[in-house]
Amino acid sequence: MAEIKYEITEKIAILSKSGSWTKELNKVSWNDRPAKYDLRDWNHDAGKIGKGTTLTEDEIQHLKETLNAIKL
């Protein structure tokens, strides 16, 4: 399996922490591609990356508008 290359270009927020794992929103460049918004679990100490999702500028804008419309 090919190695996945990534670079966190901007740390935005740590949303939660559980043991050595954190759920983070960052901007990440995967395999030298332009950075996208990225929401996933990270264990930086162990060099492990959990499952997550990437979002384009348009998708993160739509998500922001959707979250703003939710009454919590």
N, C-alpha and C positions, 0 to 999 in steps of 0.2 A: 504494500500500500504506500502511495506517495506521501511524503511529509507535507503537512499543511503549514504554510508560512503565514504569520500574522504580525501586525504591529498595531498596538493601541495608540492611535494618534491624538485622542482626546478622552480624558476621563471625565465623565459627566456626573454620575451619582452612584453610590452604593445604596441599593434599595433595602437589602436585608443581609443578615449574617447568620450562619448556622455552623458552628464549629469553625473549621478552617475554610469553609466555602462562603463566598459572597455572591449575591445576585446583583449584577451591575448593568448600568446603561453607559455605554461608551461609543466612541466612533472608532471603528476598526477597519484596517485595510487587510483583506484576505488575499494571499497569493499575489501581492504587488498590484492589486486592483485599487481603484479609488475607494476611499473610506466610506462606509455606510454606518448608520446607527445600528447598534448591536446590543441586544438584551439577552443575557445568558448568565449561567453560574460559572464562577471561576474559583480555582484553588491555586493561587499564585505560588504558594510555598512548595507545593508538589508538582507544579508545572502542568496541572490538569485543567481541561476545559470541558464544561458541561454542555448539554444540548441548549440551543437557544434559537434566536431568529434575528435576521438582519432586516433593516427597513431603509428605504430610500428617503430622500427629503420629502417627497410628496406623501409617502405613507406615514412618516412621523408627524407631518402637519395634520393629516386627516385624523390620526390617532389622538393628537392633542385636542383638536376640535371636538372629537367624540367624547373624550374624557371630561372636557370642560362642560359638556352638555349633561353629563350624568349628575343626578342629584344624590349626594352621599349623606 
